[in-house]
Amino acid sequence: MRLALMLGRRGQGRVWPNPAVGCVLVKDGRVISRGWTQPGGRPHAEAHALGQTDQTQGATAYVTLEPCAHQGKTGPCANALVAAGITTCIIATTDPDPRVSGKGIKILQDAGVEVRLGICQRQADEDHAGFFKRVAKGQPRVTLKLAQSLDGRIATATGDSQWITGPMARRHVHAERARHDAILVGAGTAKGDDPSLTVRNLGMDQSPIRIVAARELGFDGKNLKHDLPQVPLWLLHGDGVKTSKRASWEAAGATCIEIPIKKGNLDVAAMLQALGQRGLTSVYCEGGGTLAASLLLEDAVDDMIIYNAGVAIGAEGRPSLGGLGLDVLAQAERFDLKSHSQIGSDIRTHWVRRP
């Protein structure tokens, strides 16, 4: 099952709106085939594995998520496993999608296939957390990334921020981008840094969806336009944006999505619902401070990844977070430490939402 989980992660960031599933087929104590959800979501992991061998009669399937039971662009994977003569199916965790939940297991059991559940379930639940959140709440899982100085600054007072962290940490961030469906920044970052938001220096030929939340679309985005239409760009804006600005971006190949306004800014909850409705299961937010604070105020951050560099900028520097309006410490949201590691000369900490 650990091998199946490892295979499933190959699809992360590339298979939405489907989950990134892994499948291993074993017969007579030997792995006879391996599969994972392919880019774009088809074929599913089980179909991918079944298609690579004709020795499946009497085999055991290890699958990281309950096989699907509904007819989509292809037939149900549970039926495919039955037709292939699988005699045992070991499943890491169940699928909460109402079209599948329990139904895939029932198909297998009704056909006489032995089903075992819960092997490596904790890790499988983590790997599929974004898909689970979209099914349950209609929103993608949100990871907030901050790269900051020892004293919590992301730039000097003049806006100089290149580079706070070292090259190894920046390469690590590109790998994290690749594991997510989309990268999100705010208008301030788009205007001040003019980022391209692509995955670079990893030998990959695909980058996640790039998303900019900008109420007025008040930025030029030269580098963002440079990679259109090869790398999709979604612009989240308010209803008061000038028609000419929207038309200009759409002509360049961007997708413009209108978001309701709440207290003078884009409604964060509505923004995440819009992304979930379009199939996204995971979003990697790279700031800046205003957008990061808005996500925290909405209680929308599931994971927080912080890269701390060994440099001090001082109180006049720009803080990594905008104002949260806290009067007492008890009002502050708490996160639990999941992991910490040294990346080059920087320290990476991964925090998760406290249950």
C-alpha positions in Angstrom: 0.0 0.0 0.0 2.9 2.4 0.6 4.0 1.8 -3.0 0.4 2.6 -4.1 0.5 5.8 -2.1 3.8 6.8 -3.6 2.4 6.2 -7.1 -0.7 8.1 -6.4 1.3 11.2 -5.4 2.6 11.3 -9.0 -0.8 12.6 -10.0 -1.0 15.4 -7.5 -1.6 18.7 -9.2 -2.3 17.1 -12.5 -5.5 15.1 -12.2 -8.2 17.5 -10.8 -11.1 17.4 -10.4 -10.4 13.7 -9.7 -8.4 12.4 -6.8 -4.8 11.3 -7.3 -5.1 7.6 -6.7 -2.5 4.8 -6.8 -3.0 1.1 -7.5 -0.7 -1.9 -7.3 -1.7 -5.4 -8.5 0.0 -8.4 -6.8 -0.2 -12.1 -7.7 1.6 -15.0 -6.1 3.6 -12.5 -3.9 4.9 -10.6 -6.9 3.9 -7.1 -8.2 2.5 -7.6 -11.7 1.4 -4.1 -12.5 1.3 -0.6 -11.1 -1.0 2.4 -12.0 -1.9 5.9 -10.9 -4.5 8.4 -12.1 -3.2 9.9 -15.3 -3.0 13.7 -16.2 -6.5 15.1 -16.7 -8.0 12.5 -14.5 -8.3 9.6 -17.0 -7.7 6.8 -17.0 -8.1 6.1 -13.3 -5.4 4.3 -11.3 -7.2 0.9 -11.4 -7.8 1.1 -15.2 -4.2 2.2 -15.7 -2.9 -0.8 -13.8 -5.3 -3.3 -15.3 -4.3 -2.1 -18.8 -0.7 -3.2 -18.3 -1.1 -6.9 -17.7 -3.3 -9.8 -18.7 -2.4 -11.9 -15.6 -5.0 -10.4 -13.3 -7.1 -13.5 -12.6 -6.8 -14.3 -8.9 -4.7 -11.2 -8.2 -4.9 -8.8 -5.3 -5.4 -5.1 -5.8 -4.0 -2.4 -3.4 -5.9 0.9 -4.0 -5.4 4.1 -2.1 -9.1 5.1 -2.4 -12.4 3.2 -2.8 -12.8 2.2 -6.5 -15.4 4.4 -8.2 -18.9 3.0 -8.8 -20.4 5.5 -11.2 -20.5 5.8 -14.9 -18.5 8.7 -16.2 -16.4 9.0 -19.3 -15.3 5.5 -18.5 -17.0 2.6 -16.7 -16.8 2.1 -12.9 -13.4 0.9 -11.7 -15.1 -1.5 -9.2 -16.7 -3.3 -12.1 -13.4 -3.4 -14.0 -11.7 -5.0 -11.1 -14.4 -7.7 -10.9 -14.2 -8.3 -14.6 -10.5 -8.7 -14.4 -10.8 -11.6 -11.9 -9.4 -9.7 -8.9 -10.1 -11.9 -5.8 -9.0 -9.5 -3.0 -9.1 -5.7 -2.9 -7.3 -3.9 -0.2 -8.4 -0.3 0.2 -6.7 2.4 2.2 -9.7 4.7 2.7 -13.3 5.1 1.5 -14.5 7.8 -0.9 -17.0 10.3 0.5 -18.3 11.3 -2.9 -22.1 10.3 -2.7 -21.7 8.7 -6.2 -19.2 6.3 -4.8 -19.4 6.1 -0.9 -19.8 2.5 -0.1 -21.1 1.6 -3.5 -17.7 0.6 -4.9 -17.1 -1.7 -2.0 -20.6 -3.2 -2.4 -20.0 -4.0 -6.1 -16.8 -5.8 -5.1 -18.3 -7.7 -2.2 -21.5 -8.7 -4.2 -19.2 -10.3 -6.8 -17.4 -12.3 -4.1 -14.2 -10.2 -3.9 -12.7 -10.0 -0.4 -12.4 -6.4 0.7 -10.1 -5.1 3.4 -10.2 -1.5 4.6 -8.0 0.9 6.5 -4.5 -0.1 5.5 -2.3 3.1 5.7 -5.6 5.1 6.1 -4.0 8.1 7.9 -1.6 8.7 5.1 -4.2 8.1 2.4 -6.5 10.6 4.1 -3.8 13.2 4.1 -3.0 12.5 0.4 -6.7 12.8 -0.6 -7.5 15.7 1.8 -8.0 18.3 -0.9 -10.4 16.0 -2.8 -12.3 15.2 0.4 -12.6 18.9 1.3 -14.0 19.8 -2.2 -16.6 17.0 -1.8 -17.6 18.0 1.7 -17.4 21.8 1.5 -17.2 22.7 -2.2 -13.8 24.3 -1.6 -10.2 23.3 -2.3 -7.7 22.7 0.4 -5.6 25.8 1.0 -1.9 25.9 1.8 -0.5 29.2 2.7 3.3 29.6 2.0 5.3 32.4 3.6 9.0 33.1 3.0 10.2 35.5 5.6 13.1 36.8 7.6 13.8 35.9 11.2 11.7 38.8 12.3 8.7 37.9 10.1 9.3 40.3 7.2 8.8 39.5 3.5 10.5 42.7 2.1 12.3 45.8 3.1 10.4 49.1 3.4 11.1 49.8 -0.2 9.7 46.5 -1.3 13.0 44.7 -2.1 12.4 41.0 -1.5 14.7 39.1 -3.9 15.9 37.0 -2.3 15.1 36.5 1.3 15.5 32.7 1.1 18.2 30.8 -0.6 18.2 28.9 -3.9 17.5 25.5 -2.4 14.4 26.8 -0.6 13.2 28.4 -3.8 13.7 25.2 -5.7 11.7 23.4 -2.9 8.9 25.9 -3.4 8.7 25.0 -7.1 8.3 21.3 -6.2 5.5 22.3 -3.8 3.8 24.3 -6.6 3.9 21.3 -8.8 2.0 19.2 -6.2 -1.0 21.6 -6.2 -3.7 22.3 -8.7 -3.3 26.0 -8.6 -1.1 28.9 -7.3 -2.8 31.9 -5.8 -1.5 35.4 -5.3 -3.1 38.8 -4.6 -3.1 42.0 -6.5 -0.2 43.5 -4.5 2.1 40.6 -5.4 1.0 40.6 -9.0 1.7 44.3 -9.3 4.9 44.6 -7.2 6.7 41.4 -8.2 5.3 40.7 -11.7 5.7 37.0 -11.1 5.3 34.3 -13.7 4.0 31.7 -11.2 5.2 28.8 -13.2 7.1 25.6 -12.2 10.8 26.0 -13.3 14.1 24.2 -13.0 12.5 20.8 -12.3 12.4 19.4 -15.8 8.6 19.4 -15.8 6.4 20.3 -18.8 3.3 21.4 -16.9 2.6 24.1 -14.4 -0.5 24.5 -12.2 -3.3 26.9 -12.9 -2.2 30.5 -12.0 -4.7 32.6 -10.1 -4.6 36.3 -9.2 -7.2 37.7 -6.8 -7.4 41.4 -7.9 -10.6 43.3 -7.4 -9.9 46.0 -10.0 -7.4 44.0 -12.2 -5.0 46.9 -11.5 -1.8 45.3 -12.7 0.0 44.8 -16.0 1.1 41.2 -15.5 3.8 41.2 -18.2 5.3 37.9 -17.1 1.8 36.3 -16.6 0.9 37.2 -20.1 4.1 35.8 -21.5 3.1 32.2 -20.7 -0.4 32.5 -22.0 -2.2 30.4 -23.3 0.2 27.5 -22.6 -0.2 28.0 -18.8 -3.7 28.9 -17.8 -4.4 32.1 -15.9 -7.6 32.8 -13.9 -8.3 36.3 -12.7 -10.7 36.8 -9.8 -12.2 40.3 -9.8 -15.1 42.3 -8.5 -18.2 43.4 -10.4 -16.9 47.0 -10.8 -13.9 46.2 -13.0 -13.7 48.1 -16.2 -15.0 46.2 -19.2 -11.9 47.2 -21.2 -9.6 45.6 -18.6 -11.5 42.4 -18.5 -11.7 42.3 -22.3 -8.0 42.9 -22.7 -7.1 40.0 -20.3 -9.6 37.7 -22.0 -8.1 38.6 -25.4 -4.7 37.5 -24.1 -6.1 34.1 -23.1 -6.9 34.6 -19.4 -10.2 33.4 -17.7 -11.9 36.1 -15.8 -14.2 35.1 -12.9 -16.4 37.6 -11.1 -16.5 37.3 -7.3 -18.9 39.1 -4.9 -17.5 42.0 -2.8 -17.7 41.8 1.0 -16.6 44.7 3.2 -14.8 46.3 0.3 -12.8 43.3 -0.8 -13.3 40.0 -2.7 -15.4 37.6 -0.6 -12.9 34.9 0.3 -15.6 32.3 0.9 -17.2 33.0 -2.4 -13.8 33.0 -4.1 -13.0 29.5 -2.7 -16.4 28.2 -3.6 -15.9 29.4 -7.2 -12.6 27.6 -7.4 -14.1 24.4 -6.0 -17.0 24.6 -8.5 -14.4 24.6 -11.2 -12.9 21.4 -9.9 -9.8 22.6 -8.0 -8.9 20.4 -5.0 -5.7 22.2 -3.8 -4.5 25.8 -3.9 -1.0 27.0 -3.0 -1.2 30.6 -1.8 2.0 32.6 -2.1 0.9 35.8 -0.5 1.3 38.7 0.0 0.4 39.8 3.5 -3.1 41.2 2.7 -4.3 38.0 1.0 -2.7 35.8 3.6 -4.5 37.7 6.4 -7.8 37.5 4.5 -7.5 33.7 4.2 -6.7 33.4 7.9 -9.6 35.7 8.9 -11.9 33.5 6.9 -10.5 30.4 8.7 -9.7 29.0 5.2 -6.1 28.0 5.7 -5.6 24.2 6.1 -1.8 24.1 6.0 0.8 26.8 6.6 4.3 26.3 5.3 6.9 28.9 6.4 10.4 29.3 5.2 12.5 31.3 7.6 15.8 32.8 6.4 18.7 33.8 8.7 18.3 37.5 8.0 16.8 40.3 10.0 15.1 43.2 8.2 13.7 45.3 11.1 10.3 46.8 12.1 10.3 49.1 9.0 10.1 46.1 6.7 6.9 44.7 5.3 5.3 42.1 7.5 4.4 38.7 6.2 0.8 39.1 7.4 -1.6 42.0 7.2 -3.7 43.0 10.1 -5.9 40.4 11.8 -7.7 42.8 14.2 -6.9 40.7 17.3 -7.3 42.2 20.8 -6.4 39.2 22.9 -4.2 36.3 22.2 -7.0 33.8 22.8 -8.6 35.0 19.6 -5.6 33.9 17.5 -6.0 30.8 15.4 -3.7 28.0 16.5 -1.9 25.6 14.2 -0.1 22.3 15.1 3.5 21.6 14.0 3.5 18.7 11.5 7.2 18.8 10.5 10.3 20.9 10.3 13.5 20.6 8.3 16.5 22.5 7.1 16.5 23.4 3.4 19.9 24.8 2.5 20.5 27.6 5.0 16.8 28.1 5.6 14.3 26.4 8.0 11.0 25.0 6.7 8.2 24.4 9.1 4.8 22.8 8.1 1.9 23.7 10.3 -1.7 22.2 10.1 -5.0 23.5 11.2 -5.8 22.4 14.7 -8.8 20.0 14.9 
